[in-house]
Amino acid sequence: MNAHPFVIVLWFCLGCRAVPEGEARPAASSAPAALPTAASASEALDRLDQRRPVPLLPMMAQHQKENMREHLEAVQGVVAAAAVSDFEKIAVAAKRMGFSETMGRMCEHMGAAAPGFTEQALSFHHTADEIAVAAAKRDGAAVLVALSKTLEACTSCHATYKQQLVHNLPD
């Protein structure tokens, strides 16, 4: 029972510990320390991130992020279906991220101001087509090889490019 007051005294003493001789205590300030603004933090991150920019209007950037999340959902569908050897579902999921004329035009539009981006994006979609081909052959090992190539295309693109929000697209 007497330990409780001892803990309180110890806590108080540690909280008020002495400052070694010659060192001054920091003065209490009524003004809070200046924190970096969100803009300066974003600028600092941008300087550190040496990937190549893909200039995009905010609306385009949002659309691109939504597409990438849809691709991740498709990859998840491929993996879940592959786990139970459901080749029909593998093909359906793979086709969600495969090449189409519409997707090709979108990749060209998004990557118009970033040399190499369109080619890398189109390559990704074509590797996803390979998953569907392997699924049609009911070849589980080939599905996984094609999925690995598709994920390699994803990681390579994300390692090379970053979105850069702009007010106007370059001519």
N, C-alpha and C positions, 0 to 999 in steps of 0.2 A: 504494500500500500504506500510506503514512503518513497518508492521508486518514481512514482508519477511526478512529484515536485522536482526530483533530481533531473528528470528528462527535460522539464520545462526550463530549469536553470541552465542546463547544458546547451539547449537549443538557443537560448537567449545569448549566452556567452559566445557561441560560434557565430551567431548572426552579428554580433558587435565586436568581432575579433579585432585586435589591434593592428595597425598598419606599421610595418617595419620603419625604423628610424630613417629619415631622409626621403621617404616616399610620401607624397601627398595623396590624400583621398580625393577622388574625383568630385568636383563641385557639383552640387545638385543644380540642374538646369530646369528652368520652367519651359523652355522650348524643346520639343522633341527633336531627336536627331533626324536629319533629312534622309528620307528613304528615296531610293531611285523610283522614278516614275515608270509606269508601264511602258511608255514609249522608249525610254532609255534602256530598260531591261530588254525589250524586243530588239533594239538596235544592237545591244551588246551580244545577244544570242546570235543575231544575224552575222555579226563580224566573226564569231567563233565557228559558225557553221559554214564550211567551205564548199558545200555542194553547189552545183550549178543552178541558178534560178530559172524557174518557169514562170514568166510574167503572166498573171491572171487577174481579171477583174474579180472583185469579191464574190459576185454571183457565180462566176465560172469556177472559182476555187471551191466554193461550197458544193457545187454540182460534182466536181471531181472527187472530193472527199466522200460524198454519198456513193458514187460509183465504186470507189475503193472499198468502202464498207460492204457494199453488195458483193464485191469479189471475195472478200473475206468470208461472208456468209456462204458463198458458193463453195469455197475451199472446205469450209466446215461440213457442208453437205456431201462433198466428195469423200472426205475422211469418214464420216459417219456411215455412208453407204458402203464404202470399201471394207469397213470393219465387219460387215455382215454379208459381203459379196453380193450386194444388190446392184448389179451392173446397169440396170435400167435407171435407177436413181443416180448412179454415178454419172451417166451420160447427161441426164437432165441438168444436174448441178454444174457439170463442166460447160455445157452449152450456155449457161447464164453468163459465163465470163469469156466465151469463145468469140471468134471474129465474126462480125457482120458488117455489111456496108455502112450501116448507121454508126456502129462503133468506130469504124475506120475514119469516117468523116469527123467524128467527135475528137478522136485522137489527133488528127491533123489540125483541127481548129485549136485545141488546147495547147499543142506543142509548136504552133507556128512560130513563136518567138524564141524557142529554145532549141538550138541545133542538136540533133540526135534524139530528142525526146520522142518524137512521133515514131521513129523507127523502133525504139526500145518498147514503146507502148504496144505497137502492132505485133512485135515479136511475142510479147506476153500473151496476147489474145490467141495467136497461132499455137503457142505451147498448150494453152487450155484446150484447143481443138484436139490435140494429141491424146488428151485424157479421154475424151469422148470416143475417139477411134479405138483406143485400147479397151474401153468398156464394151464397145460393140463386138469386139473379138472375145469378150469374157476372159480377158487376160489380166488377172489381179496384179501380177508383178509389173506388167507394162503400165498399168494404171498408176502404180506408185512411182515408177520411173518418170512418167510424164508429169505427175503431180510435183515431183521434186524439181523438174525443169521449170515448171510454172512458178513455183515458189522462189527458185533461183532468179527468175526474171523479175519477180516482185522485189526481192531484197536488193538486187543490182540496181534497179531503177530508184528505189528509195535511198540507196547509198550514193547515187549520182546526182539526183535532182531534189529541189525543194520548191515549194510554192513561194512566189513573191507577189504580194498584193500590190496592184497598181491602180491608178485612177483612170489611165488610158493605156490601151495596148500600143506597143511600138508599131510603126508603119512597116 
